[in-house]
Amino acid sequence: MQARSASDRLTPDQDKVERFRRDCEALTGGAPDAGRPLALAVSGGPDSLALLLLAHAAFPGAVIAATVDHGLRPEAAEEAGFVRQLCNRLDLPHETLGGTVPAAGNLQQGARALRYKLLADWAAGRATWLATAHQQDDVAETFLMRARRGAGVGGLAAMAAARPLGRVMLIRPLLHWTRAELESLVADVGIAPVRDPSNADPRFDRARIRALLAQMGELPADRLAAAARNLRDAEDALAWVAEREWRARAVVADGSVAFDPAGLPRELRRRLAERAVATVRAAHGLGPDWRETGLEPLLAALDAGGTGTIAEVIARAGAAIWHFALAPPRRSH
């Protein structure tokens, strides 16, 4: 009998591989190949290891991987080395990407922003798609976290299964897989995954929500995820209508925007106002980063026929038309 190769011993059950192939190709429109490879974000945790094993088995010779070391934990370099060794066993290219999380602001949000930037820059020019290992339990946890903060439809909607990220398409082929079945898949091939201690640290919102879901049988993750997916459909529909109304109502000229809000439901007025602010900022080179939470008082002022300022943009409601322009510089005293 011929001995199995190291790569063969790391191959998941064929039914799971075929399931993954279908889920992935539904997002890519076809099988990745050497000319259009699939890039993977692999941390070494069970979800991303399952993604690595499934992708390698489904699309041999068409997968590359990267691990981000945020520099936040001394163990991170060793964990990246563990992923590199596994990729070597699979004869699969791997890189470790390093960066520093900004000291100010929310630590986990900063780490997430850095991770996506590093991955997008790495994948650009190397791959057509970048896959992450977000799964059904992640969707349920995010839904509860945002519901607790009073999020609207967009915030409660499930993360998009595919969206542009820089010059690649970000895809999430595991959104219909559970954490338990991914853990089982990794255990079945005899790999001990990395365990990030922050996942159980009660200082972090997600860890607390994860513990709550584990204790509360009346909050099943699959039903919460289904609600989030339904809201994703609703969000996509609202975005489609908002785009149509923007094309019909908005006039963009000389770095300013004007549109007629008459007859629009409040949510569509809010979306068009948000886009108007972003459009003015972009026209004046101010960039995309601004706090959209300030839109609510601005919207209230405009609905009342008044004036408001947000993110260096001034908005005025006059003669049934809302006008948005760059706000004049503040006078120094």
Secondary structure, 3 states (H helix, E strand, C coil): CCCCCHHHHCCCCHHHHHHHHHHHHHHHCCCCECCECEEEECCCCHHHHHHHHHHHHHCCCCEEEEEEECCCCCCHHHHHHHHHHHHHHCCCCEEEEECCCCCCCCHHHHHHHHHHHHHHHHHCCCCCEEECCCCHHHHHHHHHHHHHCCCCHHHHCCCCCEEEECCEEEECCCCCCCHHHHHHHHHHCCCCCCCCHHHHCCCCHHHHHHHHHHHCCCCCHHHHHHHHHHHHHHHHHHHHHHHHHHHHHCEEECCEEEECCCCCCHHHHHHHHHHHHHHHHHHCCCCCCCCHHHHHHHHHHHHCCCEEEECCEEEEEECCEEEEEECCCCCCC
